[in-house]
Amino acid sequence: MRALLEIAALVRADGRLVSDEAVAAARAAGATDREIHDTVLIAAMFCMFNRYVDGLAAPLPGNPAQYAMSAAHLIEHGYQIPR
């Protein structure tokens, strides 16, 4: 997990920083090619989502407790809109 998080941190900074050495370290730690691929994909997607939200100047909750309430709702209901 630590080696995959290192790769995710490299992607966050600049995807071109993901080196052969970082990939080799993840493989040596037991990560599969699919897990490495998924790590890069997920990190890149979150970077894109964050830039999208920032670029639109989307409003964020002022109260941090709202994040916990949203998380509880997602755990219970997922991303489906209630009917």
HUHUGI-V779414 format. One record per pair of residues at least 12 apart in sequence whose ideal C-beta (glycine too) atoms are under 10 Angstrom apart, sorted by sequence separation. I is the first residue (numbers start at 1). J is the second residue. If there is no record, write none. Layout:
I&J, I&J
//
This chain:
6&18, 7&19, 10&22, 9&22, 23&36, 26&39, 22&36, 7&22, 6&22, 7&23, 23&40, 4&22, 7&25, 18&36, 3&22, 6&25, 7&26, 3&23, 6&26, 3&24, 4&25, 5&26, 18&39, 3&25, 4&26, 18&40, 2&25, 3&26, 6&29, 2&26, 3&27, 7&31, 1&26, 3&28, 4&29, 15&40, 18&43, 3&29, 4&30, 2&29, 3&30, 4&31, 1&29, 3&31, 7&35, 11&39, 15&43, 1&30, 7&36, 10&39, 11&40, 15&44, 1&31, 10&40, 11&41, 4&35, 8&39, 11&42, 12&43, 3&35, 4&36, 7&39, 8&40, 11&43, 12&44, 15&47, 3&36, 6&39, 7&40, 10&43, 11&44, 14&47, 1&35, 4&38, 5&39, 8&42, 9&43, 11&45, 12&46, 13&47, 4&39, 8&43, 11&46, 12&47, 3&39, 4&40, 7&43, 8&44, 11&47, 1&39, 4&42, 5&43, 8&46, 12&50, 4&43, 8&47
//
